[in-house]
Amino acid sequence: MNMALRRTAVLLGVFLLAFLVVAGFRKLPGIGGLSNLLNFGAKDRESNYVPERYTLSSKPALSLGDVEYLAALDEEFARLTAAVVPSVVSLQTEGVKRNFMQDWLGRVWVDEGYPVRGIGSGVVVSREGHVVTNEHVTNGKSRITVTMHDGKTYPAVVIGEDRALDIAVIRIKANREFKPLKFGDSDRVRQGQQALAIGNPFGLGETVTRGIISAKERTISDRQRDLFQTDAAINPGNSGGPLVNILGEIIGINVAIYSPDTEDEGFVGIGFSIPSNDVREVFEQILAKGRATRGWLGVRCYDWNPLIREKVGWYENGGVYIQDVVPESPAEASGLLPDDVVVRYNDKNVESRVQFFAQIQRTPVAREVDITVWRKGEEVTLKATVIDAEEAETLTQASGPVERSISDQAVIRDIGITVQGLTLLQRTRGARGVLISGIHPEGQAAGRGLRVGDMILEINNARVDQPADFYDKLIASATEQQTSLTVQRGRKVYRVRPFARVRLPEQEE
């Protein structure tokens, strides 16, 4: 008990002493309270701090006279940017993505879809508000909103699209006059010239990047040819924006970049733009007809190599080797043959395969042209009438089994495959065989991993090129033996597990 009392007394004594000390400090002059007491040390340090001395440079490293040309160049690029940026617009798009499905009878089913949104860039090319952008920006979008440089937004409508060149023309719906940029002459563009790429990368707003024309006549696919390559930064969202020269003229429309990382695509110094002459031609065609028109001849060409030169006997520079001629095409009607070497087209020398196709596509539809070919040591002049490439796309072979016996239809139904022919353009690009257009859910094909759109090349190692040929060979084989198919999907070619022999009622034992 005595020990507890002692501890209590000590605690009370300590508390009383602390109280007296604090009260005494509060009575001292210059001490305003406990808070001031706690800051006393800090104030003391502050009062003893000596400011650091510093001297900033008042002169640049070089005077304007030393960098007179660089200063002029810097000022000119700033003026150029201020002149062209107001004609560049940002696009916000909205649409619905739907999936199309087809049954073995060819009936198409469409799901409800899901909303998709996108961004892109464009450039005003007419006072009426016509804007050029990329087709992949507007394709399938039901709503397009245009944001101008001054922040004002307007709705826009699609006037026409050209999927082959990846160009679309839209018109801003606004009762005002717009400031357009002029189309430049892309044929006069030279490698090494300065260029500005303007767009709306990542939806951040308008940006300007500068570079040079790294190369011309670059080809990145069978759709995209004769492109400009530039090292001016082109990032996602720049699609459809202009590539301009030092006069502020449009020399190209930004369309694609090269990126080695397919998971996280970003600019690595290689961008591509569609030359302005091609863009202007398509723009004028769309405004005149609602769509682009492009010449088509119907030939398949092959790059030169020593084996082909040895086979044909052609060792000169230039010329293109005709590997194949599409049936029922203008090329076949003109008398062009496989193994011919085209040396002149429309009175112009043919230097390369890319140039030859460019000449064909730029030929007005229905125009008759002279084609000079080298054939077995002699030059032969032929005449061909170019047709519309879009019309050629619609020329398909007959599809599906027609006017066949009940037993033949039973065989086809048991296997469970319907096919259609390839278009002329598909055949021009080297495709062969027939396309699967439907798979019966209860047929043998349903368990083979086949898909609509697969290309059947062979039946029992025998090549097939037409739907009628496919059905004839299928029926003849399926009732007598197991039947195997050779199928191509993308670049992969494989053999399908053999189908069992089809036994008709009259064949039952």
SEPARO-909786 format. One record per residue (C-alpha): chain; residue number from 1; x, y, z; residue in one letter. Coordinates in nm, 2 decimals, always signed. Example, Ala and Ser with C-alpha at 12.3 -4.5 7.8 and 13.67 -1.06 7.14 Angstrom:
<vozas>
ch	i	px	py	pz	aa
A	1	+1.23	-0.45	+0.78	a $
A	2	+1.37	-0.11	+0.71	s $
</vozas>
This chain:
<vozas>
ch	i	px	py	pz	aa
A	1	+0.00	+0.00	+0.00	m $
A	2	+0.29	+0.24	+0.09	n $
A	3	+0.45	+0.17	-0.25	m $
A	4	+0.13	+0.26	-0.44	a $
A	5	+0.10	+0.59	-0.25	l $
A	6	+0.45	+0.68	-0.32	r $
A	7	+0.40	+0.63	-0.70	r $
A	8	+0.09	+0.84	-0.69	t $
A	9	+0.27	+1.12	-0.51	a $
A	10	+0.56	+1.11	-0.76	v $
A	11	+0.32	+1.14	-1.05	l $
A	12	+0.14	+1.43	-0.90	l $
A	13	+0.46	+1.60	-0.82	g $
A	14	+0.59	+1.57	-1.18	v $
A	15	+0.25	+1.70	-1.32	f $
A	16	+0.26	+2.00	-1.08	l $
A	17	+0.62	+2.08	-1.18	l $
A	18	+0.54	+2.07	-1.55	a $
A	19	+0.24	+2.30	-1.50	f $
A	20	+0.45	+2.55	-1.31	l $
A	21	+0.72	+2.55	-1.58	v $
A	22	+0.47	+2.61	-1.87	v $
A	23	+0.30	+2.88	-1.68	a $
A	24	+0.63	+3.05	-1.61	g $
A	25	+0.73	+3.04	-1.98	f $
A	26	+0.39	+3.20	-2.08	r $
A	27	+0.47	+3.49	-1.85	k $
A	28	+0.81	+3.56	-2.01	l $
A	29	+0.82	+3.85	-2.26	p $
A	30	+0.83	+3.75	-2.63	g $
A	31	+0.68	+3.41	-2.56	i $
A	32	+0.32	+3.41	-2.69	g $
A	33	+0.23	+3.06	-2.58	g $
A	34	+0.30	+2.69	-2.62	l $
A	35	+0.27	+2.70	-3.00	s $
A	36	+0.52	+2.98	-3.02	n $
A	37	+0.74	+2.80	-2.78	l $
A	38	+0.74	+2.49	-3.01	l $
A	39	+0.84	+2.71	-3.31	n $
A	40	+1.10	+2.90	-3.13	f $
A	41	+1.39	+2.69	-3.27	g $
A	42	+1.26	+2.72	-3.62	a $
A	43	+1.23	+3.09	-3.60	k $
A	44	+1.58	+3.11	-3.46	d $
A	45	+1.72	+2.91	-3.76	r $
A	46	+1.52	+3.13	-4.01	e $
A	47	+1.66	+3.44	-3.86	s $
A	48	+2.01	+3.30	-3.90	n $
A	49	+1.97	+3.18	-4.27	y $
A	50	+2.19	+3.35	-4.52	v $
A	51	+2.04	+3.37	-4.88	p $
A	52	+2.23	+3.19	-5.15	e $
A	53	+2.37	+3.41	-5.43	r $
A	54	+2.30	+3.32	-5.79	y $
A	55	+2.36	+3.47	-6.13	t $
A	56	+2.16	+3.37	-6.44	l $
A	57	+2.28	+3.40	-6.79	s $
A	58	+2.14	+3.70	-6.97	s $
A	59	+2.27	+3.60	-7.32	k $
A	60	+2.19	+3.29	-7.54	p $
A	61	+2.47	+3.07	-7.65	a $
A	62	+2.45	+3.22	-7.99	l $
A	63	+2.30	+3.54	-8.13	s $
A	64	+2.04	+3.55	-8.40	l $
A	65	+2.31	+3.67	-8.64	g $
A	66	+2.50	+3.34	-8.58	d $
A	67	+2.19	+3.13	-8.66	v $
A	68	+2.02	+3.35	-8.91	e $
A	69	+1.92	+3.07	-9.14	y $
A	70	+1.80	+2.84	-8.86	l $
A	71	+1.60	+3.13	-8.71	a $
A	72	+1.44	+3.20	-9.04	a $
A	73	+1.36	+2.83	-9.08	l $
A	74	+1.21	+2.81	-8.74	d $
A	75	+0.99	+3.11	-8.81	e $
A	76	+0.88	+2.97	-9.14	e $
A	77	+0.78	+2.63	-9.00	f $
A	78	+0.58	+2.82	-8.73	a $
A	79	+0.40	+3.02	-9.00	r $
A	80	+0.35	+2.71	-9.21	l $
A	81	+0.19	+2.53	-8.91	t $
A	82	-0.03	+2.82	-8.83	a $
A	83	-0.15	+2.83	-9.19	a $
A	84	-0.24	+2.46	-9.23	v $
A	85	-0.36	+2.35	-8.89	v $
A	86	-0.70	+2.53	-8.91	p $
A	87	-0.79	+2.31	-9.21	s $
A	88	-0.72	+1.98	-9.02	v $
A	89	-1.01	+1.83	-8.83	v $
A	90	-1.06	+1.56	-8.57	s $
A	91	-1.32	+1.29	-8.63	l $
A	92	-1.51	+1.10	-8.36	q $
A	93	-1.71	+0.80	-8.50	t $
A	94	-1.98	+0.58	-8.36	e $
A	95	-2.13	+0.26	-8.50	g $
A	96	-2.26	-0.09	-8.43	v $
A	97	-2.05	-0.39	-8.50	k $
A	98	-2.26	-0.69	-8.62	r $
A	99	-2.16	-1.05	-8.68	n $
A	100	-2.29	-1.22	-8.99	f $
A	101	-2.36	-1.59	-8.99	m $
A	102	-2.47	-1.81	-9.28	q $
A	103	-2.63	-2.16	-9.27	d $
A	104	-2.58	-2.43	-9.52	w $
A	105	-2.87	-2.31	-9.73	l $
A	106	-2.71	-1.97	-9.77	g $
A	107	-2.94	-1.79	-9.53	r $
A	108	-2.78	-1.50	-9.35	v $
A	109	-2.83	-1.43	-8.98	w $
A	110	-2.73	-1.11	-8.81	v $
A	111	-2.68	-1.07	-8.44	d $
A	112	-2.78	-0.76	-8.24	e $
A	113	-2.42	-0.63	-8.24	g $
A	114	-2.23	-0.41	-8.00	y $
A	115	-2.14	-0.04	-8.01	p $
A	116	-1.80	+0.07	-8.13	v $
A	117	-1.63	+0.41	-8.12	r $
A	118	-1.32	+0.55	-8.30	g $
A	119	-1.12	+0.85	-8.36	i $
A	120	-0.93	+0.98	-8.67	g $
A	121	-0.82	+1.28	-8.86	s $
A	122	-0.92	+1.45	-9.18	g $
A	123	-0.84	+1.76	-9.39	v $
A	124	-1.08	+2.01	-9.54	v $
A	125	-1.03	+2.02	-9.92	v $
A	126	-1.33	+2.24	-10.04	s $
A	127	-1.50	+2.56	-9.93	r $
A	128	-1.82	+2.36	-9.91	e $
A	129	-1.68	+2.15	-9.62	g $
A	130	-1.57	+1.83	-9.80	h $
A	131	-1.32	+1.64	-9.59	v $
A	132	-1.08	+1.36	-9.70	v $
A	133	-1.00	+1.09	-9.45	t $
A	134	-0.93	+0.71	-9.45	n $
A	135	-1.20	+0.46	-9.54	e $
A	136	-1.11	+0.25	-9.24	h $
A	137	-1.20	+0.55	-9.01	v $
A	138	-1.55	+0.58	-9.15	t $
A	139	-1.64	+0.23	-9.26	n $
A	140	-1.95	+0.10	-9.08	g $
A	141	-1.99	+0.41	-8.87	k $
A	142	-2.34	+0.55	-8.85	s $
A	143	-2.25	+0.87	-8.68	r $
A	144	-1.95	+1.10	-8.75	i $
A	145	-1.87	+1.42	-8.56	t $
A	146	-1.61	+1.67	-8.68	v $
A	147	-1.42	+1.90	-8.44	t $
A	148	-1.27	+2.20	-8.60	m $
A	149	-0.95	+2.38	-8.49	h $
A	150	-1.15	+2.64	-8.31	d $
A	151	-1.33	+2.38	-8.10	g $
A	152	-1.66	+2.39	-8.28	k $
A	153	-1.82	+2.05	-8.36	t $
A	154	-2.05	+1.96	-8.65	y $
A	155	-2.21	+1.64	-8.77	p $
A	156	-2.09	+1.50	-9.11	a $
A	157	-2.22	+1.25	-9.37	v $
A	158	-2.03	+1.01	-9.58	v $
A	159	-2.03	+1.10	-9.96	i $
A	160	-1.84	+0.80	-10.08	g $
A	161	-1.56	+0.55	-9.99	e $
A	162	-1.29	+0.37	-10.18	d $
A	163	-1.18	+0.06	-9.99	r $
A	164	-0.90	-0.02	-10.24	a $
A	165	-0.72	+0.30	-10.18	l $
A	166	-0.85	+0.35	-9.82	d $
A	167	-0.99	+0.69	-9.89	i $
A	168	-1.33	+0.83	-9.78	a $
A	169	-1.50	+1.16	-9.86	v $
A	170	-1.73	+1.32	-9.60	i $
A	171	-1.91	+1.65	-9.59	r $
A	172	-1.95	+1.87	-9.29	i $
A	173	-2.32	+1.97	-9.23	k $
A	174	-2.28	+2.34	-9.15	a $
A	175	-2.41	+2.66	-9.30	n $
A	176	-2.07	+2.83	-9.33	r $
A	177	-1.76	+2.85	-9.55	e $
A	178	-1.45	+2.65	-9.47	f $
A	179	-1.08	+2.71	-9.54	k $
A	180	-0.95	+2.42	-9.76	p $
A	181	-0.60	+2.31	-9.83	l $
A	182	-0.48	+2.27	-10.19	k $
A	183	-0.39	+1.94	-10.34	f $
A	184	-0.02	+1.94	-10.44	g $
A	185	+0.14	+1.74	-10.73	d $
A	186	+0.26	+1.42	-10.57	s $
A	187	+0.45	+1.33	-10.89	d $
A	188	+0.69	+1.62	-10.82	r $
A	189	+0.77	+1.50	-10.46	v $
A	190	+1.13	+1.39	-10.43	r $
A	191	+1.30	+1.17	-10.17	q $
A	192	+1.46	+1.38	-9.90	g $
A	193	+1.21	+1.67	-9.91	q $
A	194	+1.07	+1.81	-9.59	q $
A	195	+0.71	+1.72	-9.49	a $
A	196	+0.47	+1.79	-9.20	l $
A	197	+0.23	+1.52	-9.08	a $
A	198	-0.07	+1.67	-8.90	i $
A	199	-0.33	+1.47	-8.71	g $
A	200	-0.50	+1.39	-8.38	n $
A	201	-0.29	+1.11	-8.22	p $
A	202	-0.46	+0.92	-7.94	f $
A	203	-0.74	+1.18	-7.93	g $
A	204	-0.51	+1.43	-7.76	l $
A	205	-0.58	+1.71	-8.01	g $
A	206	-0.41	+1.84	-8.32	e $
A	207	-0.04	+1.79	-8.33	t $
A	208	+0.23	+1.85	-8.59	v $
A	209	+0.54	+1.64	-8.66	t $
A	210	+0.81	+1.71	-8.91	r $
A	211	+1.03	+1.47	-9.11	g $
A	212	+1.13	+1.39	-9.47	i $
A	213	+1.01	+1.18	-9.75	i $
A	214	+1.22	+0.87	-9.69	s $
A	215	+1.11	+0.67	-10.00	a $
A	216	+0.85	+0.66	-10.28	k $
A	217	+0.65	+0.38	-10.44	e $
A	218	+0.64	+0.17	-10.12	r $
A	219	+0.39	-0.13	-10.13	t $
A	220	+0.26	-0.27	-9.81	i $
A	221	-0.03	-0.49	-9.95	s $
A	222	-0.21	-0.57	-10.27	d $
A	223	-0.44	-0.28	-10.18	r $
A	224	-0.18	-0.02	-10.08	q $
A	225	+0.08	+0.05	-10.35	r $
A	226	+0.29	+0.35	-10.46	d $
A	227	+0.29	+0.50	-10.11	l $
A	228	+0.52	+0.76	-9.97	f $
A	229	+0.73	+0.66	-9.67	q $
A	230	+0.81	+0.93	-9.42	t $
A	231	+0.98	+0.95	-9.08	d $
A	232	+0.74	+1.22	-8.96	a $
A	233	+0.58	+1.06	-8.66	a $
A	234	+0.24	+0.91	-8.74	i $
A	235	+0.06	+0.75	-8.44	n $
A	236	-0.29	+0.60	-8.39	p $
A	237	-0.54	+0.87	-8.45	g $
A	238	-0.33	+1.03	-8.73	n $
A	239	-0.51	+0.82	-8.99	s $
A	240	-0.67	+1.04	-9.25	g $
A	241	-0.46	+1.35	-9.16	g $
A	242	-0.26	+1.53	-9.43	p $
A	243	+0.11	+1.51	-9.52	l $
A	244	+0.20	+1.86	-9.64	v $
A	245	+0.50	+2.02	-9.81	n $
A	246	+0.67	+2.35	-9.73	i $
A	247	+0.40	+2.54	-9.92	l $
A	248	+0.12	+2.39	-9.71	g $
A	249	+0.00	+2.18	-10.00	e $
A	250	-0.14	+1.83	-9.94	i $
A	251	+0.11	+1.58	-10.09	i $
A	252	-0.04	+1.27	-9.91	g $
A	253	-0.30	+1.13	-9.67	i $
A	254	-0.16	+0.95	-9.37	n $
A	255	-0.27	+0.58	-9.38	v $
A	256	-0.05	+0.34	-9.19	a $
A	257	+0.27	+0.28	-8.99	i $
A	258	+0.52	+0.00	-8.97	y $
A	259	+0.56	-0.15	-8.62	s $
A	260	+0.75	-0.47	-8.53	p $
A	261	+0.55	-0.50	-8.21	d $
A	262	+0.21	-0.63	-8.30	t $
A	263	+0.09	-0.63	-7.94	e $
A	264	+0.17	-0.26	-7.87	d $
A	265	+0.20	-0.08	-8.20	e $
A	266	+0.38	+0.25	-8.19	g $
A	267	+0.57	+0.47	-8.44	f $
A	268	+0.92	+0.36	-8.50	v $
A	269	+1.02	+0.60	-8.78	g $
A	270	+0.83	+0.44	-9.07	i $
A	271	+0.50	+0.59	-9.18	g $
A	272	+0.31	+0.57	-9.50	f $
A	273	+0.09	+0.82	-9.69	s $
A	274	-0.13	+0.79	-10.00	i $
A	275	+0.00	+1.03	-10.27	p $
A	276	-0.22	+1.33	-10.33	s $
A	277	-0.26	+1.27	-10.70	n $
A	278	-0.43	+0.94	-10.63	d $
A	279	-0.64	+1.09	-10.36	v $
A	280	-0.76	+1.38	-10.57	r $
A	281	-0.85	+1.15	-10.86	e $
A	282	-1.07	+0.94	-10.62	v $
A	283	-1.21	+1.25	-10.46	f $
A	284	-1.33	+1.39	-10.79	e $
A	285	-1.47	+1.05	-10.90	q $
A	286	-1.67	+1.01	-10.57	i $
A	287	-1.81	+1.36	-10.60	l $
A	288	-1.91	+1.29	-10.96	a $
A	289	-2.05	+0.94	-10.93	k $
A	290	-2.07	+0.86	-10.57	g $
A	291	-1.79	+0.60	-10.59	r $
A	292	-1.44	+0.55	-10.73	a $
A	293	-1.39	+0.39	-11.07	t $
A	294	-1.08	+0.20	-11.14	r $
A	295	-0.97	+0.02	-11.46	g $
A	296	-0.93	-0.36	-11.47	w $
A	297	-0.78	-0.58	-11.73	l $
A	298	-0.77	-0.93	-11.58	g $
A	299	-0.41	-1.04	-11.57	v $
A	300	-0.19	-1.20	-11.31	r $
A	301	+0.18	-1.10	-11.32	c $
A	302	+0.49	-1.23	-11.16	y $
A	303	+0.82	-1.07	-11.06	d $
A	304	+1.12	-1.16	-11.27	w $
A	305	+1.36	-1.42	-11.15	n $
A	306	+1.63	-1.62	-11.33	p $
A	307	+1.40	-1.93	-11.38	l $
A	308	+1.13	-1.72	-11.55	i $
A	309	+1.38	-1.54	-11.77	r $
A	310	+1.52	-1.87	-11.88	e $
A	311	+1.18	-2.01	-11.95	k $
A	312	+1.06	-1.71	-12.15	v $
A	313	+1.39	-1.60	-12.30	g $
A	314	+1.36	-1.24	-12.19	w $
A	315	+1.68	-1.08	-12.06	y $
A	316	+1.60	-0.71	-12.12	e $
A	317	+1.53	-0.45	-11.85	n $
A	318	+1.16	-0.36	-11.78	g $
A	319	+0.86	-0.55	-11.90	g $
A	320	+0.62	-0.76	-11.70	v $
A	321	+0.57	-1.14	-11.72	y $
A	322	+0.21	-1.25	-11.77	i $
A	323	+0.16	-1.56	-11.55	q $
A	324	-0.21	-1.61	-11.60	d $
A	325	-0.51	-1.45	-11.78	v $
A	326	-0.85	-1.45	-11.61	v $
A	327	-1.12	-1.63	-11.81	p $
A	328	-1.38	-1.40	-11.97	e $
A	329	-1.17	-1.09	-11.89	s $
A	330	-1.07	-0.81	-12.12	p $
A	331	-0.72	-0.95	-12.12	a $
A	332	-0.85	-1.28	-12.26	e $
A	333	-1.06	-1.10	-12.52	a $
A	334	-0.76	-0.91	-12.64	s $
A	335	-0.56	-1.22	-12.70	g $
A	336	-0.31	-1.19	-12.41	l $
A	337	-0.16	-1.53	-12.33	l $
A	338	+0.04	-1.67	-12.03	p $
A	339	+0.42	-1.63	-12.08	d $
A	340	+0.37	-1.30	-12.28	d $
A	341	+0.59	-1.01	-12.17	v $
A	342	+0.41	-0.68	-12.18	v $
A	343	+0.66	-0.41	-12.29	v $
A	344	+0.43	-0.12	-12.37	r $
A	345	+0.09	-0.02	-12.24	y $
A	346	-0.10	+0.26	-12.40	n $
A	347	+0.21	+0.38	-12.58	d $
A	348	+0.41	+0.40	-12.25	k $
A	349	+0.70	+0.16	-12.17	n $
A	350	+0.63	-0.08	-11.89	v $
A	351	+0.91	-0.07	-11.63	e $
A	352	+0.77	-0.28	-11.34	s $
A	353	+0.47	-0.48	-11.22	r $
A	354	+0.36	-0.20	-10.98	v $
A	355	+0.38	+0.06	-11.26	q $
A	356	+0.19	-0.17	-11.50	f $
A	357	-0.10	-0.22	-11.25	f $
A	358	-0.10	+0.16	-11.17	a $
A	359	-0.14	+0.24	-11.55	q $
A	360	-0.43	-0.01	-11.58	i $
A	361	-0.61	+0.12	-11.28	q $
A	362	-0.58	+0.48	-11.39	r $
A	363	-0.71	+0.41	-11.74	t $
A	364	-1.07	+0.54	-11.79	p $
A	365	-1.33	+0.27	-11.80	v $
A	366	-1.44	+0.16	-12.15	a $
A	367	-1.13	+0.30	-12.31	r $
A	368	-0.95	+0.09	-12.57	e $
A	369	-0.58	+0.07	-12.52	v $
A	370	-0.29	-0.07	-12.72	d $
A	371	-0.08	-0.34	-12.55	i $
A	372	+0.25	-0.44	-12.70	t $
A	373	+0.38	-0.78	-12.59	v $
A	374	+0.69	-0.98	-12.66	w $
A	375	+0.60	-1.33	-12.76	r $
A	376	+0.86	-1.59	-12.86	k $
A	377	+1.10	-1.34	-13.00	g $
A	378	+0.85	-1.12	-13.17	e $
A	379	+0.65	-0.81	-13.08	e $
A	380	+0.27	-0.83	-13.11	v $
A	381	+0.03	-0.54	-13.06	t $
A	382	-0.31	-0.62	-12.91	l $
A	383	-0.61	-0.41	-12.83	k $
A	384	-0.80	-0.43	-12.50	a $
A	385	-1.10	-0.25	-12.36	t $
A	386	-1.06	-0.18	-11.99	v $
A	387	-1.36	-0.24	-11.77	i $
A	388	-1.47	-0.11	-11.42	d $
A	389	-1.29	-0.31	-11.14	a $
A	390	-1.61	-0.29	-10.93	e $
A	391	-1.81	-0.45	-11.21	e $
A	392	-1.55	-0.72	-11.24	a $
A	393	-1.58	-0.79	-10.87	e $
A	394	-1.95	-0.88	-10.92	t $
A	395	-1.88	-1.13	-11.19	l $
A	396	-1.89	-1.46	-11.00	t $
A	397	-1.92	-1.81	-11.12	q $
A	398	-2.25	-2.00	-11.07	a $
A	399	-2.28	-2.14	-10.72	s $
A	400	-2.46	-2.41	-10.55	g $
A	401	-2.60	-2.74	-10.69	p $
A	402	-2.87	-2.67	-10.95	v $
A	403	-3.09	-2.91	-11.15	e $
A	404	-2.94	-3.22	-10.99	r $
A	405	-3.11	-3.55	-10.93	s $
A	406	-3.26	-3.64	-10.59	i $
A	407	-2.98	-3.89	-10.53	s $
A	408	-2.71	-3.63	-10.61	d $
A	409	-2.87	-3.39	-10.37	q $
A	410	-2.88	-3.66	-10.11	a $
A	411	-2.50	-3.71	-10.14	v $
A	412	-2.44	-3.33	-10.12	i $
A	413	-2.66	-3.31	-9.81	r $
A	414	-2.49	-3.61	-9.64	d $
A	415	-2.15	-3.45	-9.69	i $
A	416	-2.30	-3.11	-9.59	g $
A	417	-2.10	-2.86	-9.79	i $
A	418	-2.22	-2.59	-10.04	t $
A	419	-1.97	-2.38	-10.24	v $
A	420	-1.95	-2.08	-10.46	q $
A	421	-1.71	-1.97	-10.72	g $
A	422	-1.43	-1.71	-10.68	l $
A	423	-1.47	-1.36	-10.82	t $
A	424	-1.26	-1.25	-11.11	l $
A	425	-1.05	-1.02	-10.89	l $
A	426	-0.98	-1.31	-10.65	q $
A	427	-0.86	-1.52	-10.94	r $
A	428	-0.65	-1.23	-11.06	t $
A	429	-0.47	-1.22	-10.72	r $
A	430	-0.38	-1.59	-10.76	g $
A	431	-0.66	-1.76	-10.57	a $
A	432	-0.78	-2.10	-10.70	r $
A	433	-1.05	-2.34	-10.60	g $
A	434	-1.40	-2.28	-10.47	v $
A	435	-1.52	-2.11	-10.15	l $
A	436	-1.73	-2.29	-9.88	i $
A	437	-2.06	-2.09	-9.86	s $
A	438	-2.25	-2.31	-9.62	g $
A	439	-2.20	-2.61	-9.38	i $
A	440	-2.50	-2.83	-9.29	h $
A	441	-2.50	-2.89	-8.91	p $
A	442	-2.60	-3.25	-8.96	e $
A	443	-2.36	-3.33	-9.24	g $
A	444	-2.02	-3.50	-9.21	q $
A	445	-1.85	-3.17	-9.27	a $
A	446	-1.98	-3.03	-8.94	a $
A	447	-1.73	-3.24	-8.75	g $
A	448	-1.43	-3.16	-8.96	r $
A	449	-1.35	-2.81	-8.84	g $
A	450	-1.44	-2.65	-9.17	l $
A	451	-1.56	-2.29	-9.18	r $
A	452	-1.76	-2.07	-9.42	v $
A	453	-1.50	-1.89	-9.63	g $
A	454	-1.25	-2.17	-9.64	d $
A	455	-1.11	-2.24	-9.99	m $
A	456	-1.13	-2.60	-10.13	i $
A	457	-0.84	-2.67	-10.37	l $
A	458	-0.87	-3.04	-10.44	e $
A	459	-1.09	-3.35	-10.41	i $
A	460	-0.89	-3.67	-10.38	n $
A	461	-0.58	-3.48	-10.50	n $
A	462	-0.77	-3.37	-10.81	a $
A	463	-0.78	-2.99	-10.86	r $
A	464	-1.12	-2.81	-10.86	v $
A	465	-1.18	-2.46	-11.01	d $
A	466	-1.56	-2.43	-11.05	q $
A	467	-1.86	-2.52	-10.83	p $
A	468	-2.00	-2.75	-11.09	a $
A	469	-1.67	-2.93	-11.11	d $
A	470	-1.66	-2.96	-10.73	f $
A	471	-2.01	-3.12	-10.71	y $
A	472	-1.94	-3.36	-11.00	d $
A	473	-1.62	-3.49	-10.84	k $
A	474	-1.77	-3.50	-10.49	l $
A	475	-2.07	-3.70	-10.61	i $
A	476	-1.86	-3.94	-10.82	a $
A	477	-1.62	-4.00	-10.53	s $
A	478	-1.85	-4.00	-10.22	a $
A	479	-2.07	-4.29	-10.34	t $
A	480	-1.78	-4.51	-10.42	e $
A	481	-1.51	-4.45	-10.16	q $
A	482	-1.38	-4.23	-9.88	q $
A	483	-1.33	-3.87	-10.00	t $
A	484	-1.06	-3.63	-9.89	s $
A	485	-1.04	-3.25	-9.94	l $
A	486	-0.75	-3.02	-9.95	t $
A	487	-0.84	-2.69	-9.79	v $
A	488	-0.67	-2.35	-9.77	q $
A	489	-0.74	-2.11	-9.48	r $
A	490	-0.54	-1.79	-9.50	g $
A	491	-0.19	-1.91	-9.59	r $
A	492	-0.23	-2.25	-9.43	k $
A	493	-0.31	-2.55	-9.66	v $
A	494	-0.41	-2.87	-9.50	y $
A	495	-0.60	-3.20	-9.57	r $
A	496	-0.93	-3.27	-9.41	v $
A	497	-1.00	-3.60	-9.24	r $
A	498	-1.16	-3.82	-9.51	p $
A	499	-1.54	-3.84	-9.54	f $
A	500	-1.71	-4.18	-9.51	a $
A	501	-1.86	-4.33	-9.82	r $
A	502	-2.22	-4.22	-9.87	v $
A	503	-2.46	-4.51	-9.91	r $
A	504	-2.78	-4.43	-10.10	l $
A	505	-3.10	-4.63	-10.04	p $
A	506	-3.06	-4.82	-10.36	e $
A	507	-2.70	-4.91	-10.26	q $
A	508	-2.80	-5.07	-9.93	e $
A	509	-2.74	-5.44	-9.93	e $
</vozas>
